[in-house]
Amino acid sequence: MPSPQNATPQASIIIIGQGLAGSLLAWTLMQQGIHICIYADGKASASRVAAGLINPVTGQRFVLAEQTPQMLKYAQAFYQDIEKKLNIQCYFPLPIQRLFNTEKERINCRKRLYNPTYTNYFQLTDTPADLQAEYSGITQRHAAWLDTNTLLDALADYFEQQQSIKHASFVNQTNISNKQKVIFCEGYQMMHNPLFSWLPMQAAHGEIITCKSKDILSPYIINKGKWLLPSGLHTCRVGATYETGFHTPTLQETSKQTLLNFARHLFSTNKGFEVVNHQAGIRPATQDKQPFIGFHPQHRNIGIFNGFGSRGSLLIPHYAKALTDNLTQAKNIPQEADISRYKSLCP
Ligand SMILES: Cc1cc2nc3c(=O)[nH]c(=O)nc-3n(C[C@H](O)[C@H](O)[C@H](O)COP(=O)(O)OP(=O)(O)OC[C@H]3O[C@@H](n4cnc5c(N)ncnc54)[C@H](O)[C@@H]3O)c2cc1C
């Protein structure tokens, strides 16, 4: 169905980009009865490559960030509400079988086990026999994965039905009225936007492979620095690489081999892995690891909603609500994410 030609003039908020950030912000605003128009240029999007993993306790030191339990609860309810309203399934709670890479990691984790804040996130279990676990492992609870492609396709259809999407690149900024707001959700392409290129993005290139196995794979996520996510009885996704300094989503043979070797070495038996797909994307990561949200210091009707790095699935629902509350109730944007922290860099 073609997009309406008059979508821009009617909408009070124009959103640029139909990745996870633009789509979930658009959805949140529409739930408040706000008329939006979302521009989708159909180009490379991190959201279409992402595994959508949500892992509350992260890193080699097993850190649970202060806001994570609240964000997790909100994200879960948010995705389940979309599932119900759009009649799809996109949010899958799934435990992580975490295998320690070193003795130090094992000790770090054991220390957390006796901390009441953390106990709910771990379960002491025997490591499955077919996994190579030199330093043993643990089961991490309250993890999940988001099927971003199913979600984004369903949201695109919904925006289409609501006559709220334009399949075009947003270039012409002259026909925006003063009563309209424009929010840029361009992912890493923010680096080419003269209005916001002063913000310190640290884009991170990442690759993922999809493998076929001759055996039936276990139905949990395995993490040993990198991860393996089952996607069918005999298929899984394996990722991800993380490299800064790239500005195009290039496929590299060396990354493919690294990921394939990782998958092979996870198991004590030969699973006969064969690569059937290889994808690359650029994460919109930021120097201080916090999102970029807020309005341009000189153009107060032009805003940004970006910088969700490697954690878009968990962070975006929470911050979409925060920006919606700012737009509808003049509530403050959370300090850690507000771009006013960088206003001295704005030319
Ligand atoms: C390999 C890899 C693995 C990842 N794994 C995970 C994971 O397991 N868990 C997780 O939470 N996150 C993961 N991420 C990160 C996740 O992808 C991001 O946090 C999130 O998807 C960012 O969404 P976004 O909408 O900001 O950017 P994008 O998804 O890049 O979307 C931006 C969109 O804006 C469009 N656009 C740009 N300019 C214009 C314009 N002028 N007009 C119209 N449209 C425009 C682009 O074409 C694009 O579609 C991963 C990323 C990668 C690359």
PDBQT file of the ligand as one rigid body, heavy atoms in Angstrom, charges set to zero:
ROOT
HETATM    1  C1  LIG A 401      26.170  -7.666  15.146  1.00  0.00    +0.000 C 
HETATM    2  C2  LIG A 401      25.252  -6.979  16.122  1.00  0.00    +0.000 A 
HETATM    3  C3  LIG A 401      24.726  -7.678  17.194  1.00  0.00    +0.000 A 
HETATM    4  C4  LIG A 401      23.878  -7.045  18.094  1.00  0.00    +0.000 A 
HETATM    5  N1  LIG A 401      23.335  -7.788  19.103  1.00  0.00    +0.000 NA
HETATM    6  C5  LIG A 401      22.483  -7.194  19.978  1.00  0.00    +0.000 A 
HETATM    7  C6  LIG A 401      21.876  -7.956  21.013  1.00  0.00    +0.000 A 
HETATM    8  O1  LIG A 401      22.068  -9.170  21.126  1.00  0.00    +0.000 OA
HETATM    9  N2  LIG A 401      21.043  -7.304  21.887  1.00  0.00    +0.000 N 
HETATM   10  C7  LIG A 401      20.757  -5.962  21.751  1.00  0.00    +0.000 A 
HETATM   11  O2  LIG A 401      19.994  -5.429  22.559  1.00  0.00    +0.000 OA
HETATM   12  N3  LIG A 401      21.350  -5.224  20.785  1.00  0.00    +0.000 NA
HETATM   13  C8  LIG A 401      22.184  -5.807  19.896  1.00  0.00    +0.000 A 
HETATM   14  N4  LIG A 401      22.758  -5.059  18.919  1.00  0.00    +0.000 N 
HETATM   15  C9  LIG A 401      22.557  -3.601  18.951  1.00  0.00    +0.000 C 
HETATM   16  C10 LIG A 401      21.218  -3.180  18.378  1.00  0.00    +0.000 C 
HETATM   17  O3  LIG A 401      21.203  -3.550  17.037  1.00  0.00    +0.000 OA
HETATM   18  C11 LIG A 401      21.058  -1.671  18.521  1.00  0.00    +0.000 C 
HETATM   19  O4  LIG A 401      21.133  -1.268  19.871  1.00  0.00    +0.000 OA
HETATM   20  C12 LIG A 401      19.714  -1.170  17.973  1.00  0.00    +0.000 C 
HETATM   21  O5  LIG A 401      19.222  -2.008  16.999  1.00  0.00    +0.000 OA
HETATM   22  C13 LIG A 401      19.893   0.227  17.416  1.00  0.00    +0.000 C 
HETATM   23  O6  LIG A 401      18.697   0.623  16.790  1.00  0.00    +0.000 OA
HETATM   24  P1  LIG A 401      18.601   2.012  16.033  1.00  0.00    +0.000 P 
HETATM   25  O7  LIG A 401      17.194   2.134  15.584  1.00  0.00    +0.000 OA
HETATM   26  O8  LIG A 401      19.185   3.089  16.888  1.00  0.00    +0.000 OA
HETATM   27  O9  LIG A 401      19.598   1.884  14.780  1.00  0.00    +0.000 OA
HETATM   28  P2  LIG A 401      19.391   1.086  13.413  1.00  0.00    +0.000 P 
HETATM   29  O10 LIG A 401      18.831  -0.240  13.645  1.00  0.00    +0.000 OA
HETATM   30  O11 LIG A 401      20.679   1.160  12.676  1.00  0.00    +0.000 OA
HETATM   31  O12 LIG A 401      18.272   1.916  12.629  1.00  0.00    +0.000 OA
HETATM   32  C14 LIG A 401      18.458   3.188  12.068  1.00  0.00    +0.000 C 
HETATM   33  C15 LIG A 401      17.550   3.278  10.858  1.00  0.00    +0.000 C 
HETATM   34  O13 LIG A 401      17.470   4.630  10.411  1.00  0.00    +0.000 OA
HETATM   35  C16 LIG A 401      17.466   4.640   9.002  1.00  0.00    +0.000 C 
HETATM   36  N5  LIG A 401      17.842   5.981   8.532  1.00  0.00    +0.000 N 
HETATM   37  C17 LIG A 401      19.015   6.638   8.755  1.00  0.00    +0.000 A 
HETATM   38  N6  LIG A 401      18.987   7.863   8.177  1.00  0.00    +0.000 NA
HETATM   39  C18 LIG A 401      17.752   7.982   7.592  1.00  0.00    +0.000 A 
HETATM   40  C19 LIG A 401      17.116   9.023   6.833  1.00  0.00    +0.000 A 
HETATM   41  N7  LIG A 401      17.716  10.197   6.561  1.00  0.00    +0.000 N 
HETATM   42  N8  LIG A 401      15.856   8.838   6.367  1.00  0.00    +0.000 NA
HETATM   43  C20 LIG A 401      15.210   7.659   6.635  1.00  0.00    +0.000 A 
HETATM   44  N9  LIG A 401      15.768   6.639   7.344  1.00  0.00    +0.000 NA
HETATM   45  C21 LIG A 401      17.026   6.804   7.813  1.00  0.00    +0.000 A 
HETATM   46  C22 LIG A 401      18.469   3.534   8.671  1.00  0.00    +0.000 C 
HETATM   47  O14 LIG A 401      18.354   3.093   7.342  1.00  0.00    +0.000 OA
HETATM   48  C23 LIG A 401      18.069   2.467   9.676  1.00  0.00    +0.000 C 
HETATM   49  O15 LIG A 401      17.031   1.669   9.168  1.00  0.00    +0.000 OA
HETATM   50  C24 LIG A 401      23.585  -5.665  17.962  1.00  0.00    +0.000 A 
HETATM   51  C25 LIG A 401      24.079  -4.966  16.868  1.00  0.00    +0.000 A 
HETATM   52  C26 LIG A 401      24.910  -5.611  15.946  1.00  0.00    +0.000 A 
HETATM   53  C27 LIG A 401      25.434  -4.841  14.771  1.00  0.00    +0.000 C 
ENDROOT
TORSDOF 0
